[in-house]
Amino acid sequence: MKEEILKHLRNSQGKDAAHSSVYDWRVALSLALRDRMVDHWFRSTRETYESGAKRVYYLSMEFLIGRLVEDTAANLGLVQEAKTALAELGQDYEAIVLNEPDAALGNGGLGRLAACFMDSLASLGIPAYGYGIRYEHGLFKQDFVDGSQVETAETWLSQRNAWEFARPEVQFRIGFGGHVEHHEGKAHWHPWETVLATAYDTPVIGWKGSWGNTLRLWSAKPEAKFDLKSFNRGDYLAAGRSEALARTISRVLYPDDTTDAGKELRLKQEYFFTAASIMDLLRRFLSDHDNIRELPNAVAIQLNDTHPAIAGPELVRLMVDEHDVPMAEAIGLARQCLGYTNHTLLPEALERWHIGLLGRVLPRHLEIIRAIEDDQQAKHPGSPRILEQDHVRMGELAFIMAHKVNGVSALHTDLVKETVFADLNRIHPKRIVNETNGITPRRWLHTCNAPLSELVTQEIGEGWVGDLEQLKALNQKSGDRTFLDAFSAAKRQNKEQLADWIAQSCDIQIDPAAMFDIQIKRIHEYKRQLMNILETIALWNEMHDAPNAEWTPRVKIFGGKAAPGYHVAKQIIHLINDVARVINNDRVTKDLLKVVYPPNYNVTMAERLIPAADLSEQISTAGKEASGTGNMKFALNGALTIGTLDGANVEIREHVGSENFFLFGLTAQEVVERRHVHGFSRAAIEASPRLTRVLGQIFEGVFSPSDPSRYHGLIGTLYDHDYFLVTCDFDSYFDTQRRVDEVYRNPQNWAAMALRNTANMGWFSSDRTIKGYARDIWQVNASEKVRLELTG
């Protein structure tokens, strides 16, 4: 390893050891690890071709893969070898790991789930490709200026990405706009704008290097060459216009779509990566198959949410227009290949494109969507429409073009059947299945939480990393005081490390003995960060009123970004930071309560926060969170959950035991019923003196003295249109938090409850989830060799 690092330092970076930066050492280590990956990767590809195995193609707008140095070293079993080699070269392995930027390829749970699935597909030996976009800038870098979120460009690709292999020979021409001509029963689409989708491949290696799959990301390049004539005339902007327009497509994740231009760019992005992926998998299929009608036997395409829903029409287009398959038959063949994962019950998150926009950007696809709708109506008269009120409903399109539709938790799947797709479920009663989400134990315990991982391995061996159900053996230790002390010591070590990082990065001093109460997720009204900060103010009021009472010291930690155009979410961020400024400077409560909001939450920050958490905030309005995976990560790492009966909270509570979970709030059914009560939010506020006081303080400008009216609109919404029932659940939440305080004051009891969370989270491995997809949706098999290794 040492020789390989030095070789890459010299030959790849052009440096000698004496003059190399941390960046140079990191790239050299990455390339040395990548070299070790390639043999596993090639061997897996050869086995797939030789066996003719069916492949999975996972299409996702996001792959939030995080840092890969430590992840790869762990899966290859090379962490200690890398540490030793670097130490002998006078370098600090931990510093080099921390030098790697997060790949800015996602926003939150959707992208992190896709990354977990790629790890599990490889660890189980299931042949697979992940397909997405190679964003130059990703979402955005979040900063706070006077408490407000400010977005700047994420620059993760300003340095070399050592993990990827550029594939300039793999290019596909992607068209937009133009017109369609019909001759002798055949359609000919003539786009007026084209770009090239160019592939970049990142190997994904499973646990113990057992199998290697590929994450293929597409970058947009101009088809038109550089305009030298314009350049020589001095019109430099015109000379590079085609390149700039092409690069725009793969530049930013989720461009602001509050403008018509933003909507068009978002649609182009979705079609760009989906079309390139469908063309690529067809090319691979046709390289060793002669009959395109055999495609469903060789290909399973999974749509991660509605973003790639245009895959159905695109696959039909290629079959009909380029392979002469009749339209009705092509629709049936495509459906046999496609599966669709629904991630939301929020109407605004089920994409809808205006027919005018979609017809202008993708005229042939609009024709095919009409044909799909006609086919559906002919077979099932009265079926819900794909085209409705001048819009194309992508959720309905994805459902109708998929042979299986899955929810991502038991509650969510039931609600999908009963609400958003109720009519389609009655027509296709066997199409919807449940595949509860999971997380990879490799990154989310073994790698990110060394103190706990080492303790578990000492007690039950290393087999749990590949078979998380083995953690159940720890249940017998829940009454062992010696083991509980060691378990608590591991948590304390993580908390001390986090306290040091917060002191350095946020200039806030926190006590590791205090309860670390953490809510990290995308900022959205339904996730109710607002309720959390309102309860924080209420707690501060009572502490300030009686500072000598028996209080449990707390550190409230928030993390997450708001979409640039989401005004209310950005107001909530501003409020949290305003409240933090006041509370953290209160001399009366300074030893009892702190509020911390580190900017620019990402995977790396999650890996710091989750192992140190005592309490996990999973407080979404019941019936709104599809699943959640942060709840699983926290519980696996020994945090107790305060939460509603929403998403996967329901199943987590069943597995860890209701006595080890702090439940509060209305149920999903009660939420629906409460919304029908006239004036419910105002009545809830008037019935709660605590909440009335808190809202009055905010309204009067206690936390925004320079702008007392800053939150008047936010408070007014709570009084008159509290759709997410913050007001109705507030008192239950506050009371449950005080029960949390009481339990935390008994360290042995708390440790036993936390251990039972860790011990019973085995079912929530993404390995189990992927086995479910493979069995229920894809009908694929794992490599026989890998199966034998895993069972052996």
C-alpha positions in Angstrom: 0.0 0.0 0.0 2.8 2.4 0.9 4.5 1.8 -2.5 1.2 2.2 -4.4 0.5 5.5 -2.6 4.0 6.8 -3.4 3.6 5.6 -7.1 0.5 7.6 -7.5 1.9 10.6 -5.7 4.7 10.7 -8.3 3.0 9.5 -11.5 -0.5 10.7 -11.0 0.0 13.9 -9.0 3.5 14.8 -10.2 4.8 15.4 -6.6 7.3 14.0 -4.3 6.6 13.3 -0.7 8.4 16.3 0.6 6.3 18.7 -1.4 2.9 17.1 -1.3 -0.2 18.7 0.2 -2.9 16.9 2.1 -4.9 17.0 -1.2 -2.1 15.2 -3.0 -1.9 12.5 -0.4 -5.6 12.1 -0.5 -5.7 11.7 -4.2 -2.8 9.2 -4.1 -4.5 7.1 -1.4 -7.8 7.2 -3.4 -6.1 6.0 -6.5 -4.3 3.3 -4.7 -7.7 2.1 -3.3 -9.3 2.5 -6.7 -6.6 0.2 -8.1 -7.6 -2.5 -5.6 -11.3 -2.1 -6.6 -10.8 -2.6 -10.3 -10.1 -6.4 -10.2 -13.3 -7.0 -8.2 -15.2 -4.7 -10.6 -14.0 -6.4 -13.7 -14.5 -9.9 -12.3 -18.1 -9.1 -11.5 -18.8 -7.6 -14.9 -17.3 -10.7 -16.6 -19.4 -13.0 -14.5 -22.6 -11.1 -15.3 -21.9 -11.4 -19.1 -20.9 -15.0 -18.9 -23.9 -16.0 -16.8 -26.4 -13.9 -18.8 -27.7 -12.6 -15.5 -30.6 -10.1 -15.4 -29.4 -6.6 -14.5 -31.0 -4.0 -12.3 -30.9 -0.4 -13.5 -31.6 2.1 -10.8 -32.6 5.6 -12.1 -32.3 8.4 -9.6 -31.9 12.2 -9.7 -29.8 11.9 -6.6 -27.0 9.7 -5.3 -25.8 11.2 -2.0 -22.7 9.1 -1.7 -20.7 11.2 0.6 -17.0 10.7 1.1 -15.6 7.5 -0.5 -12.1 7.1 0.9 -13.1 5.6 4.3 -16.1 3.8 2.8 -14.0 2.0 0.1 -11.2 1.2 2.5 -13.7 -0.4 5.0 -15.5 -2.5 2.3 -12.1 -3.7 1.0 -10.8 -4.4 4.5 -7.9 -2.0 4.0 -8.5 0.6 6.7 -5.7 -0.6 9.0 -3.3 -1.2 6.0 -4.0 2.4 4.8 -3.5 3.8 8.3 -0.2 2.0 8.8 1.2 2.9 5.3 0.4 6.6 5.8 1.7 6.6 9.3 5.0 5.2 8.0 5.0 8.0 5.5 4.5 10.6 8.2 0.8 11.3 7.3 -2.4 11.3 9.4 -5.1 9.0 7.9 -7.9 10.8 9.6 -6.8 14.2 8.3 -6.6 12.8 4.8 -10.1 11.3 5.1 -11.5 14.6 6.2 -9.9 16.4 3.2 -12.2 14.7 0.8 -15.3 16.8 -0.2 -18.8 15.3 -0.2 -19.9 14.5 -3.7 -22.7 17.1 -4.2 -25.1 14.6 -6.0 -28.1 14.8 -3.7 -30.2 16.7 -1.2 -31.5 14.4 1.4 -33.1 11.1 2.1 -33.9 10.2 -1.6 -30.3 10.4 -2.6 -28.9 8.8 0.6 -31.3 5.9 0.1 -30.0 5.5 -3.5 -26.5 5.4 -2.2 -27.4 2.8 0.5 -29.1 0.7 -2.2 -26.0 0.8 -4.4 -23.9 -0.5 -1.4 -26.4 -3.3 -0.7 -26.7 -4.3 -4.4 -22.9 -4.8 -4.5 -22.7 -6.4 -1.1 -25.3 -9.0 -2.1 -23.8 -9.6 -5.5 -26.7 -8.4 -7.6 -25.6 -7.1 -11.0 -26.7 -3.4 -11.2 -26.1 0.0 -12.6 -27.0 3.2 -10.9 -27.8 6.0 -13.3 -27.9 9.8 -12.5 -26.4 13.2 -13.3 -22.9 14.3 -12.7 -23.8 17.7 -11.3 -21.0 20.2 -11.4 -22.4 22.1 -8.4 -25.0 19.9 -7.0 -27.6 21.5 -4.8 -25.9 24.5 -3.1 -23.6 25.4 -0.3 -25.6 26.8 2.6 -24.3 29.7 4.7 -26.0 31.9 7.3 -25.9 35.7 7.0 -27.5 37.3 10.1 -29.4 34.1 10.6 -30.8 33.9 7.0 -29.9 31.1 4.6 -27.7 32.2 1.7 -27.1 29.9 -1.2 -23.7 29.8 -3.0 -22.4 27.3 -5.6 -21.2 24.0 -4.3 -17.7 23.4 -5.8 -16.9 19.7 -5.1 -15.6 19.2 -8.7 -13.1 22.1 -8.5 -10.7 19.4 -7.5 -10.0 16.1 -9.2 -12.6 13.4 -8.6 -10.2 10.4 -8.1 -12.9 7.8 -8.0 -14.4 8.2 -11.5 -13.4 6.9 -14.9 -14.3 9.2 -17.8 -15.9 7.3 -20.7 -15.8 9.7 -23.6 -16.5 6.9 -26.0 -19.9 6.4 -24.3 -22.0 9.2 -25.7 -25.6 9.5 -26.6 -27.3 12.3 -28.6 -30.2 13.7 -26.6 -32.8 15.9 -28.4 -35.2 18.5 -27.3 -38.0 20.4 -29.0 -38.5 20.3 -32.8 -41.4 18.6 -34.5 -42.6 15.1 -35.4 -43.4 13.9 -38.9 -45.5 10.8 -39.7 -44.9 8.8 -42.8 -46.4 5.5 -43.7 -47.3 4.7 -40.1 -43.9 5.7 -38.7 -43.0 8.7 -36.6 -39.9 10.7 -37.1 -38.9 13.1 -34.4 -36.7 16.0 -35.6 -35.3 17.8 -32.5 -34.1 21.4 -32.9 -31.7 21.3 -30.0 -29.3 18.5 -29.1 -26.7 17.8 -26.4 -24.4 14.8 -25.8 -24.7 12.7 -22.7 -21.2 11.6 -21.8 -20.6 8.8 -19.2 -18.5 8.9 -16.0 -18.2 5.6 -14.1 -17.6 5.2 -10.4 -17.1 1.6 -9.2 -19.2 0.6 -6.2 -17.6 -2.3 -4.2 -19.6 -4.3 -1.7 -18.6 -5.6 1.7 -15.4 -7.5 1.7 -14.9 -6.7 -2.0 -17.4 -9.5 -2.8 -18.8 -7.8 -5.9 -18.5 -4.6 -7.9 -21.2 -2.6 -9.7 -21.2 0.7 -11.5 -22.6 4.2 -10.7 -22.8 5.8 -14.2 -23.3 9.5 -14.1 -24.1 11.6 -17.2 -22.5 15.0 -18.0 -24.0 17.2 -20.8 -21.6 18.3 -23.5 -22.3 20.4 -26.6 -22.8 18.6 -29.9 -22.1 21.8 -31.9 -18.4 22.6 -32.1 -16.8 25.7 -30.8 -17.7 28.6 -33.1 -14.3 29.9 -34.2 -15.8 32.5 -36.6 -17.7 34.2 -33.8 -14.7 34.1 -31.6 -12.5 35.7 -34.3 -15.1 38.4 -34.8 -14.8 39.2 -31.1 -18.2 37.8 -30.2 -16.7 35.6 -27.4 -20.0 34.9 -25.7 -21.6 33.6 -28.9 -18.6 31.4 -29.6 -19.2 29.4 -26.4 -23.0 29.6 -26.3 -23.6 26.0 -27.3 -21.2 24.8 -24.6 -22.8 27.0 -22.0 -26.3 25.8 -22.8 -25.3 22.2 -22.7 -23.4 22.5 -19.4 -26.4 24.1 -17.8 -28.3 20.8 -17.9 -25.8 19.0 -15.7 -24.7 22.0 -13.6 -27.1 22.3 -10.6 -29.4 19.8 -8.8 -33.0 21.0 -8.6 -32.8 24.4 -10.3 -35.3 26.8 -9.0 -38.5 26.0 -10.8 -40.6 29.0 -9.8 -39.9 30.5 -13.2 -40.8 29.1 -16.6 -37.1 28.8 -17.5 -36.5 26.9 -14.3 -39.3 24.5 -15.1 -38.0 23.9 -18.6 -34.5 23.2 -17.3 -35.8 20.7 -14.7 -37.8 18.8 -17.3 -34.7 18.8 -19.6 -32.6 17.4 -16.8 -35.0 14.6 -16.1 -35.3 13.6 -19.7 -31.5 14.0 -20.3 -30.4 11.5 -17.8 -33.3 9.1 -18.2 -33.0 9.0 -22.0 -29.3 8.5 -21.9 -29.7 5.7 -19.3 -32.4 3.9 -21.4 -30.3 4.2 -24.6 -27.3 2.8 -22.7 -29.0 -0.2 -21.2 -30.6 -1.0 -24.6 -27.2 -0.8 -26.2 -25.8 -3.2 -23.6 -28.8 -5.5 -24.1 -28.5 -5.6 -27.9 -24.8 -6.3 -27.7 -25.6 -9.9 -26.8 -29.4 -10.3 -27.7 -31.0 -10.3 -31.1 -34.7 -9.9 -30.1 -35.8 -6.8 -28.3 -38.9 -8.6 -27.1 -36.6 -10.5 -24.6 -35.8 -7.3 -22.8 -38.0 -7.9 -19.7 -36.0 -11.2 -19.1 -32.7 -9.3 -19.0 -33.6 -5.8 -17.6 -35.2 -4.5 -14.4 -35.5 -0.7 -14.4 -36.4 1.0 -11.1 -37.6 4.6 -11.0 -36.6 6.3 -7.8 -39.6 8.7 -7.5 -41.3 10.5 -10.4 -38.2 12.3 -11.7 -37.4 9.5 -14.2 -41.0 8.7 -15.0 -40.4 9.8 -18.7 -38.5 6.4 -18.9 -41.7 4.7 -19.9 -42.5 6.9 -22.9 -38.8 6.9 -23.9 -38.5 3.1 -23.8 -41.7 2.9 -25.9 -40.4 5.5 -28.3 -37.2 3.6 -29.0 -39.1 0.3 -29.4 -41.7 1.8 -31.8 -39.7 4.3 -33.7 -36.4 2.4 -34.0 -37.2 -1.2 -33.6 -40.6 -1.4 -35.3 -42.5 -2.9 -32.3 -46.3 -2.1 -32.5 -47.3 0.6 -30.0 -49.6 -1.6 -27.8 -47.0 -4.3 -27.6 -44.2 -1.8 -26.8 -46.3 -0.4 -23.9 -46.7 -3.9 -22.5 -43.0 -4.8 -22.9 -41.9 -1.5 -21.2 -44.3 -2.1 -18.3 -42.7 -5.5 -17.7 -39.3 -3.8 -17.3 -40.4 -0.9 -15.1 -40.9 -0.5 -11.4 -41.8 2.7 -9.6 -41.0 3.7 -6.1 -43.3 6.3 -4.6 -41.7 8.5 -1.9 -44.4 10.9 -1.1 -48.0 11.6 -0.3 -47.6 15.4 -0.7 -49.5 16.5 -3.8 -46.9 19.1 -4.7 -44.2 16.4 -4.7 -46.0 14.3 -7.3 -44.7 16.1 -10.4 -47.0 17.7 -13.0 -45.8 19.2 -16.2 -47.9 21.6 -18.2 -48.9 20.0 -21.5 -47.7 23.0 -23.4 -44.2 22.8 -21.8 -43.9 19.0 -22.2 -45.2 19.2 -25.8 -42.7 21.9 -26.7 -39.7 20.1 -25.1 -40.7 16.5 -25.9 -43.2 16.5 -28.7 -42.9 12.8 -29.6 -43.2 11.8 -25.9 -46.5 13.7 -25.6 -47.8 11.7 -28.5 -46.7 8.5 -26.8 -48.2 9.6 -23.4 -51.5 10.1 -25.2 -51.2 6.6 -26.7 -50.5 5.2 -23.2 -53.5 6.9 -21.8 -55.7 5.6 -24.7 -54.4 2.1 -24.1 -55.2 2.4 -20.4 -58.7 3.7 -21.0 -59.4 1.0 -23.6 -58.5 -1.7 -21.1 -59.9 0.1 -18.0 -62.6 2.6 -18.9 -62.8 5.4 -16.3 -59.3 4.9 -15.1 -57.6 8.0 -13.7 -56.2 10.3 -16.4 -52.6 10.9 -17.0 -53.5 14.1 -18.9 -55.8 16.3 -16.8 -56.5 20.0 -16.7 -53.7 20.8 -19.2 -51.1 18.9 -17.2 -49.3 15.6 -17.5 -49.5 13.8 -14.1 -46.2 12.0 -13.8 -47.3 10.0 -10.8 -50.1 8.5 -12.7 -47.8 7.9 -15.7 -45.2 6.1 -13.6 -48.0 4.0 -12.0 -49.6 3.0 -15.3 -46.2 2.2 -16.9 -44.9 0.1 -14.0 -45.7 -3.6 -13.3 -45.0 -2.9 -9.6 -45.4 0.2 -7.5 -43.9 0.2 -4.1 -44.3 2.3 -1.0 -41.3 2.7 1.4 -42.9 1.8 4.8 -45.9 -0.2 5.9 -48.0 2.9 6.8 -47.0 4.8 3.7 -47.9 1.9 1.4 -51.3 1.6 3.0 -51.8 5.3 2.5 -50.7 5.2 -1.1 -53.4 2.6 -1.6 -56.0 4.6 0.2 -55.3 8.1 -1.0 -52.9 9.2 -3.8 -53.5 6.1 -6.0 -56.7 4.8 -4.5 -58.5 4.6 -7.9 -55.6 3.0 -9.7 -55.2 0.5 -6.8 -58.8 -0.6 -7.2 -58.1 -1.2 -10.9 -54.7 -2.9 -10.3 -55.1 -4.4 -6.8 -51.9 -6.4 -6.9 -49.6 -3.8 -8.3 -48.7 -1.9 -5.1 -46.3 -3.6 -2.8 -44.4 -2.5 0.3 -40.6 -2.4 0.6 -39.7 -0.6 3.8 -36.6 1.4 3.4 -33.3 0.4 5.0 -29.8 1.8 5.6 -26.4 0.2 4.9 -24.7 -0.9 8.2 -21.3 -0.5 6.6 -21.4 3.3 6.5 -24.0 4.0 9.2 -22.4 2.1 12.0 -19.3 0.2 11.1 -17.5 3.2 9.5 -19.1 6.3 11.0 -19.1 5.1 14.7 -15.8 3.4 15.5 -16.3 3.3 19.3 -19.6 1.5 19.1 -18.6 -0.6 16.1 -15.5 -1.9 17.9 -17.5 -2.6 21.1 -20.1 -4.6 19.2 -17.5 -6.5 17.3 -15.7 -7.4 20.5 -18.9 -8.8 21.9 -20.4 -10.7 19.0 -17.8 -10.8 16.2 -17.7 -8.9 12.8 -20.5 -10.9 11.1 -23.1 -8.3 12.0 -21.6 -5.9 9.3 -22.9 -8.2 6.6 -25.8 -9.6 8.5 -27.3 -6.9 10.7 -29.8 -9.2 12.3 -26.9 -10.6 14.4 -27.2 -7.5 16.6 -30.1 -9.2 18.3 -27.5 -11.1 20.4 -26.9 -7.7 22.2 -30.4 -7.9 23.8 -29.0 -10.2 26.4 -26.6 -7.4 27.5 -29.4 -5.0 28.4 -29.1 -5.9 32.1 -25.3 -6.2 32.1 -24.0 -3.1 34.0 -20.4 -3.6 32.8 -21.5 -3.7 29.1 -23.9 -0.8 29.6 -21.1 1.3 31.0 -19.0 0.5 28.0 -21.9 1.3 25.7 -22.4 4.7 27.4 -18.6 5.3 27.2 -18.7 4.8 23.5 -21.5 7.4 23.2 -19.6 9.8 25.5 -16.6 9.5 23.3 -18.7 10.5 20.2 -20.3 13.4 22.1 -16.9 14.7 23.2 -15.7 14.6 19.6 -18.8 16.4 18.4 -18.5 19.1 21.2 -14.9 19.8 20.0 -16.0 20.1 16.4 -18.9 22.5 17.3 -16.5 24.6 19.4 -14.2 24.9 16.4 -16.7 25.3 13.7 -19.6 27.2 15.4 -17.7 28.9 18.4 -20.3 27.5 20.8 -19.2 25.6 23.9 -21.4 22.7 24.8 -21.2 20.1 27.6 -21.0 16.5 26.6 -22.9 15.5 29.7 -26.0 17.3 28.5 -28.5 15.5 26.4 -27.8 15.9 22.7 -31.2 16.4 21.1 -30.8 16.4 17.2 -33.1 17.0 14.3 -31.3 16.8 10.9 -33.3 16.7 7.7 -34.5 18.8 4.8 -36.3 21.9 6.1 -40.0 21.5 5.4 -43.2 22.4 7.1 -44.4 18.8 7.4 -41.1 17.8 9.1 -42.0 20.4 11.8 -38.7 21.9 12.7 -41.0 24.8 13.7 -42.6 22.8 16.4 -39.2 21.8 17.7 -38.0 25.4 18.0 -41.3 26.5 19.6 -40.9 23.8 22.3 -37.3 25.0 22.7 -38.6 28.5 23.5 -41.2 27.1 25.9 -38.5 25.1 27.7 -36.2 28.1 27.9 -39.1 30.2 29.4 -39.6 27.7 32.2 -35.9 27.3 32.8 -35.5 31.1 32.9 -38.4 31.4 35.3 -37.1 28.7 37.7 -33.4 28.1 37.0 -32.8 26.2 40.3 -35.4 23.6 39.5 -34.4 20.0 38.6 -33.7 20.4 34.9 -32.0 18.1 32.4 -29.4 20.1 30.5 -30.0 19.9 26.7 -28.2 20.8 23.5 -30.7 21.3 20.7 -28.9 20.7 17.3 -30.5 21.4 14.0 -29.2 20.7 10.5 -30.7 20.9 7.0 -31.3 23.1 4.0 -34.4 24.8 2.6 -35.1 24.9 -1.1 -34.1 28.4 -2.4 -37.7 29.2 -3.4 -39.4 27.9 -0.2 -40.0 31.1 1.7 -41.7 29.5 4.8 -38.9 27.0 5.2 -36.3 29.8 5.0 -38.2 31.8 7.6 -38.1 28.8 10.0 -34.3 28.6 9.5 -34.1 32.3 10.3 -36.2 31.8 13.4 -34.1 29.0 14.7 -31.0 31.1 14.3 -32.6 34.1 16.0 -33.7 32.0 18.9 -30.3 30.4 19.2 -28.7 33.8 19.4 -30.9 34.9 22.3 -30.8 31.6 24.3 -27.1 31.0 23.9 -26.4 34.5 25.3 -28.8 34.1 28.3 -26.6 34.0 31.4 -29.4 32.5 33.5 -29.8 29.4 31.4 -26.4 29.1 29.8 -25.6 25.9 31.6 -29.0 24.4 31.0 -29.9 24.9 27.3 -28.0 25.6 24.0 -29.2 25.8 20.4 -26.8 24.9 17.6 -27.4 25.1 13.9 -24.2 24.3 11.9 -24.6 25.4 8.2 -24.3 23.2 5.1 -25.6 19.9 6.4 -24.3 17.0 4.4 -23.4 13.3 4.7 -20.1 14.1 6.4 -21.9 16.2 9.0 -24.4 13.5 9.5 -21.6 11.1 10.2 -20.5 13.4 13.1 -23.9 14.1 14.5 -25.7 10.7 14.4 -23.2 8.7 16.6 -23.3 11.5 19.2 -27.1 11.8 19.4 -29.0 10.9 22.6 -32.4 11.9 21.3 -33.6 11.6 17.6 -36.3 14.0 16.6 -38.8 12.3 14.1 -41.7 14.6 14.6 -43.4 14.9 11.2 -47.2 15.3 10.9 -48.6 11.8 10.9 -49.4 10.6 7.4 -46.9 12.9 5.7 -43.5 11.2 6.0 -43.2 8.3 3.6 -40.6 6.5 5.5 -37.5 8.3 6.7 -34.1 6.8 7.0 -32.5 9.2 9.4 -34.8 7.7 12.1 -33.1 4.3 11.3 -29.6 5.7 11.5 -30.1 7.3 14.8 -31.7 4.3 16.4 -29.0 2.0 15.1 -26.4 4.2 16.7 -28.1 4.1 20.1 -30.3 7.2 20.1 -33.8 7.1 21.5 -36.6 8.4 19.3 -39.2 11.0 20.1 -41.7 10.7 17.3 -45.2 10.4 15.8 -46.7 7.3 14.3 -45.5 8.3 10.9 -43.5 6.6 8.2 -41.1 4.0 9.3 -41.4 5.3 12.9 -44.3 2.8 13.2 -42.1 -0.2 12.3 -39.1 1.0 14.3 -41.3 1.3 17.4 -42.6 -2.2 16.8 -39.1 -3.6 16.5 -37.3 -1.8 19.4 -40.3 -2.0 21.7 -42.9 0.7 22.5 -41.2 1.1 26.0 -38.0 2.2 24.2 -39.7 4.9 22.1 -41.2 8.3 23.1 -44.5 8.5 21.3 -46.6 11.6 21.0 -49.2 13.3 18.8 -52.2 12.6 16.7 -52.4 9.5 14.4 -52.7 9.9 10.6 -56.5 9.3 10.9 -56.8 11.8 13.7 -54.9 14.4 11.7 -57.4 14.0 8.8 -60.3 14.3 11.2 -58.9 17.4 13.1 -58.5 19.3 9.8 -62.3 19.2 9.4 -62.8 20.9 12.7 -63.4 24.6 12.1 -60.9 26.9 13.9 -58.9 23.9 15.2 -55.5 25.7 15.3 -56.8 28.8 17.1 -58.6 26.7 19.6 -55.4 24.6 20.3 -53.4 27.8 20.9 -56.0 29.3 23.2 -56.0 26.0 25.2 -52.3 26.1 25.7 -50.9 28.9 27.9 -47.3 27.8 27.1 -47.8 28.0 23.3 -49.7 31.3 23.6 -46.8 32.8 25.5 -44.2 31.5 23.0 -46.1 32.8 19.9 -46.7 36.1 21.7 -42.9 36.5 22.3 -42.1 35.8 18.6 -44.9 38.1 17.4 -43.6 40.9 19.7 -40.0 40.6 18.4 -38.3 39.1 21.4 -36.1 37.1 19.1 -35.9 39.7 16.3 -35.7 43.1 18.0 -34.3 44.8 14.9 -37.3 43.7 12.9 -40.2 42.9 15.3 -42.6 42.1 12.5 -40.3 39.5 10.9 -42.4 36.5 11.8 -45.9 38.0 11.8 -46.9 36.0 8.7 -45.5 32.8 10.1 -47.4 33.2 13.4 -50.6 34.2 11.5 -50.4 31.0 9.5 -50.3 29.0 12.7 -53.4 30.7 14.0 -55.4 30.5 10.8 -54.1 27.7 8.5 -51.9 25.3 10.5 -52.2 22.5 7.9 -49.4 20.5 9.5 -51.0 20.6 13.0 -48.0 22.1 14.9 -50.4 23.7 17.3 -52.5 20.6 17.9 -49.5 18.4 18.7 -47.5 21.0 20.7 -48.7 20.2 24.2 -48.3 16.4 23.7 -44.8 17.1 22.3 -43.8 19.3 25.3 -45.1 16.9 27.9 -43.4 13.9 26.2 -40.1 15.9 26.2 -40.4 16.3 29.9 -40.8 12.5 30.2 -37.6 12.3 28.1 -35.9 14.6 30.7 -36.9 12.3 33.5 -35.7 9.1 31.9 -32.4 10.7 30.9 -31.6 11.4 34.6 -31.3 7.7 35.1 -28.2 6.8 33.1 -28.3 3.1 33.5 -32.0 2.9 32.4 -31.3 5.2 29.5 -28.4 3.1 28.3 -30.4 -0.1 28.5 -33.2 1.5 26.4 -30.6 2.8 23.9 -28.9 -0.6 23.7 -32.3 -2.2 22.9 -32.6 0.2 20.0 -29.3 -0.7 18.6 -29.9 -4.5 19.1 -33.2 -4.5 17.4 -32.5 -2.5 14.3 -31.2 -5.3 12.2 -34.4 -5.6 10.2 -33.7 -2.0 8.9 -30.7 -3.0 6.9 -30.9 -2.0 3.2 -29.7 -5.5 2.5 -33.1 -6.7 3.6 -34.8 -4.0 1.5 -32.9 -5.0 -1.6 -33.7 -8.6 -1.1 -37.3 -7.6 -1.1 -37.0 -5.7 -4.3 -35.1 -8.6 -5.9 -37.8 -11.0 -4.9 -41.0 -9.0 -5.3 -40.3 -6.6 -8.2 -37.1 -7.4 -10.1 -37.1 -11.2 -10.1 -33.2 -11.2 -10.1 -30.8 -13.4 -8.3 -27.6 -12.7 -6.5 -24.3 -14.1 -7.7 -24.0 -17.7 -6.6 -20.4 -17.0 -5.6 -21.4 -14.1 -3.4 -24.3 -16.0 -1.8 -21.9 -18.8 -0.8 -19.4 -16.3 0.7 -22.2 -14.6 2.7 -23.6 -17.8 4.0 -20.2 -19.3 4.5 
